[in-house]
Amino acid sequence: MKPSKYSLLLISVFFCTLSAHAQDTVEPSLDSEELELTSWLDSQEDNMLDMLERITNINSGSLNKAGVDELASIFSTELRQLGFAISTMPGEVIEMPSCPGSDYNIDVADHVLASKSGSGSRLLMMGHLDTVFPPDSPFQEFSREGDTMYGPGVSDMKGGLVVMLYALKALNEAGQLRDKSISVLLNSDEEIGSLSSRKYLEEQAAAHDWGLVYESSGNNRLTRERKGLGQARFVVHGKASHAGGAHEQGRSAIKELAYKIVQIENITDYETGVTVNVGVISGGEARNTIAPCAEALIDLRYPEAEQGTDAVAQFEEIFGTVYSYPVDSGELTTESWTNLHRPAKIATPESDYLLNKTIAIGRLLGQELGVGDSGGGTDGSLTQSVGLPTLDSLGSAGTGAHSNREQGRVSSLVERAKLSAVLIRRLAAE
């Protein structure tokens, strides 16, 4: 069988990754100041866990503005105590089409930018305050069993936020933070695509030299490349009618939605790496009423930019076609909203330098970190796409994100904070 284009791409990426690591990056041994950083962090596991339990037990689902604001306040206070100037970047209302009564507009909470000036390379550290778990989710509380911790966002990415903060605390304790040029951007809408914060991320990327994102390091693995992501929402408007007495007079929005879903799902092509998922649907008014409205949310993943553009064009063709009735009477219409919200993250020599440097520092600390690619998106895709070399998996180790199986490795909190503290110190000196 002839290998597909995407298979060849994966093989190419695999060998490029091997080539990138064929000659291991050599980093100098830890000096006395770096040993001071790591020694202090060895004493901080209980404090890190206490903070992680506190923030995990605050629901900060993307649509829960009060919870997100509470987390923003906590981290603003902590960063201010480390000498950062704090500013607020306004969120916004993202308007989308919806059926009458469903009101799907998204009211995004404000974002936080903490900054301090200094010498050397300018570092942009990034994390998100929101999780995928709404206030009515049954998965709400932090718990721990031995070296495993559980809870909503414990690894995606509240564990990463704690890692980031304590790396900075370690530098501050050692008197090594005051002369460094660092910004910390904490957004409130990453889990819904950074629809409001994208412009801030791109603006800050242009003003910095290196980007560090504190998404989970999974099973001790750093991510090199990522697929692009898109999303769409579409609403089918039909014609209500009595399901028994006047069935033929109705135009079922649910029926048309079903036809459209089949067409949309068929865009998935595993050979090219493009996947589409209709993840949420709703519609109708009553069992005995022909549905006048139905709606759906679509997730799109793609390895290359043109594939995303092509998929959106196919979406639009499907939205504009009536499939469920032999004659289009004009009584079935579709509204839509689409957004390619994250470009594919493609490795560059500069991002590979950052990746390899981090791996080498990890080895000095006794941490063996693997490398892989991912279909999941992060804000690192946004910053790297506008020219900022970015590493986006510096947070705590964990699995089961976006589910009630989410868990993390307790000991990785200190491990990753040590890694970041040394990395920040060395990058800032370049």
Secondary structure as UniProt FT lines:
FT   HELIX           5..22
FT   HELIX           32..42
FT   HELIX           45..56
FT   TURN            62..63
FT   HELIX           65..81
FT   TURN            82..83
FT   STRAND          85..89
FT   STRAND          93..94
FT   TURN            100..102
FT   STRAND          106..107
FT   STRAND          111..116
FT   STRAND          119..128
FT   TURN            135..136
FT   STRAND          143..145
FT   TURN            146..147
FT   STRAND          148..150
FT   TURN            152..157
FT   HELIX           158..173
FT   TURN            174..175
FT   TURN            178..179
FT   STRAND          180..187
FT   HELIX           190..192
FT   TURN            195..197
FT   HELIX           198..205
FT   TURN            206..207
FT   STRAND          210..213
FT   TURN            219..220
FT   STRAND          221..226
FT   STRAND          228..237
FT   STRAND          241..242
FT   TURN            243..245
FT   HELIX           247..249
FT   HELIX           253..265
FT   TURN            266..267
FT   TURN            270..273
FT   STRAND          274..283
FT   TURN            287..288
FT   STRAND          289..290
FT   STRAND          293..302
FT   HELIX           305..319
FT   STRAND          333..342
FT   HELIX           349..364
FT   TURN            365..366
FT   STRAND          370..374
FT   HELIX           379..385
FT   TURN            386..387
FT   STRAND          390..391
FT   STRAND          397..399
FT   TURN            401..402
FT   TURN            404..405
FT   STRAND          407..409
FT   TURN            410..411
FT   HELIX           412..428
//
